[in-house]
Amino acid sequence: MQPDAIERLRALCGGVRDGALLRMSIASALLANNDAPAAITELREALRFDPGYSAAWKLLGKTLADSGDTAAAANAYRSGIDAAIERGDKQAEKEMTVFLRRLTKA
């Protein structure tokens, strides 16, 4: 995604459209531009808006793992599994359980 598109999304932050989905979109765009640290910040902000957003937990775990922070990634996956269980999101629960198992075996 073009940097100006990311800035247009960021311009919506703090307004009525700000929320978990907007922050997840920004994080995805930042990851497409290889800016993992900024994406992690946005994912954490998404989770501040909606702690039960299992897709954000999953992407946060993956991004942290790819960045080499396995302890934080494992914690993110555990929180994501809890969130998925609470919302009945079986697929996300299964995926994060597999990712966590792979991470802890490495």
C-alpha positions as CSV (number, residue, x, y, z in Angstrom):
1,M,0.0,0.0,0.0
2,Q,1.2,3.5,-0.8
3,P,2.4,5.6,2.1
4,D,-0.2,8.3,1.3
5,A,-2.9,5.7,1.6
6,I,-1.7,4.8,5.1
7,E,-1.7,8.5,6.0
8,R,-5.3,8.8,4.7
9,L,-6.2,5.9,7.0
10,R,-4.3,7.4,9.9
11,A,-6.2,10.7,9.4
12,L,-9.3,8.8,10.5
13,C,-7.8,7.9,13.8
14,G,-9.3,9.8,16.7
15,G,-12.6,10.4,14.9
16,V,-15.9,8.6,14.8
17,R,-14.6,5.9,12.5
18,D,-11.7,5.0,14.8
19,G,-11.8,1.5,16.1
20,A,-10.4,-2.0,16.0
21,L,-11.1,-2.5,12.3
22,L,-9.5,0.8,11.2
23,R,-6.4,0.0,13.4
24,M,-6.3,-3.6,11.9
25,S,-6.4,-2.1,8.4
26,I,-3.6,0.3,9.2
27,A,-1.5,-2.5,10.7
28,S,-2.0,-4.7,7.6
29,A,-1.0,-1.8,5.3
30,L,2.1,-1.2,7.5
31,L,3.0,-4.9,7.3
32,A,2.7,-4.7,3.5
33,N,5.3,-1.9,3.7
34,N,7.6,-4.0,6.0
35,D,7.0,-1.7,9.0
36,A,6.4,-4.4,11.7
37,P,7.1,-2.1,14.7
38,A,4.5,0.4,13.7
39,A,2.1,-2.5,12.8
40,I,2.5,-3.9,16.3
41,T,1.6,-0.6,17.8
42,E,-1.5,-0.4,15.7
43,L,-2.5,-4.0,16.5
44,R,-2.2,-3.3,20.2
45,E,-4.4,-0.2,19.7
46,A,-6.9,-2.3,17.8
47,L,-7.0,-4.7,20.8
48,R,-7.5,-1.7,23.2
49,F,-10.7,-1.0,21.3
50,D,-11.8,-4.6,21.2
51,P,-9.9,-7.1,23.4
52,G,-12.0,-9.9,21.9
53,Y,-10.9,-9.4,18.3
54,S,-9.3,-12.7,17.7
55,A,-8.0,-11.8,14.2
56,A,-6.0,-8.9,15.7
57,W,-4.5,-11.3,18.3
58,K,-3.6,-13.8,15.6
59,L,-1.9,-11.1,13.4
60,L,-0.2,-9.6,16.5
61,G,1.2,-13.0,17.4
62,K,2.4,-13.7,13.9
63,T,4.0,-10.3,13.6
64,L,5.8,-10.6,17.0
65,A,7.0,-14.1,16.1
66,D,8.3,-12.9,12.8
67,S,10.1,-10.0,14.6
68,G,11.8,-12.5,16.9
69,D,9.9,-11.8,20.1
70,T,8.7,-15.3,20.8
71,A,7.7,-14.7,24.4
72,A,5.4,-11.8,23.4
73,A,4.1,-13.8,20.5
74,A,3.2,-16.7,22.7
75,N,1.4,-14.4,25.1
76,A,-0.5,-12.8,22.2
77,Y,-1.6,-16.3,20.9
78,R,-2.7,-17.3,24.4
79,S,-4.8,-14.1,24.8
80,G,-6.1,-14.7,21.3
81,I,-7.1,-18.3,22.1
82,D,-9.0,-17.0,25.2
83,A,-10.7,-14.4,23.1
84,A,-11.7,-16.9,20.4
85,I,-13.0,-19.3,23.0
86,E,-15.1,-16.6,24.6
87,R,-16.6,-15.5,21.2
88,G,-17.0,-19.1,20.0
89,D,-14.6,-18.6,17.1
90,K,-13.5,-22.2,16.7
91,Q,-11.4,-21.7,13.6
92,A,-9.3,-18.9,15.1
93,E,-8.9,-20.9,18.3
94,K,-7.6,-23.9,16.3
95,E,-5.2,-21.8,14.2
96,M,-3.7,-20.0,17.1
97,T,-3.3,-23.2,19.1
98,V,-1.3,-24.7,16.2
99,F,0.8,-21.5,15.9
100,L,1.4,-21.5,19.7
101,R,2.4,-25.1,19.6
102,R,4.9,-24.5,16.7
103,L,6.3,-21.5,18.5
104,T,6.9,-23.3,21.7
105,K,8.5,-26.2,20.0
106,A,11.0,-24.0,18.2
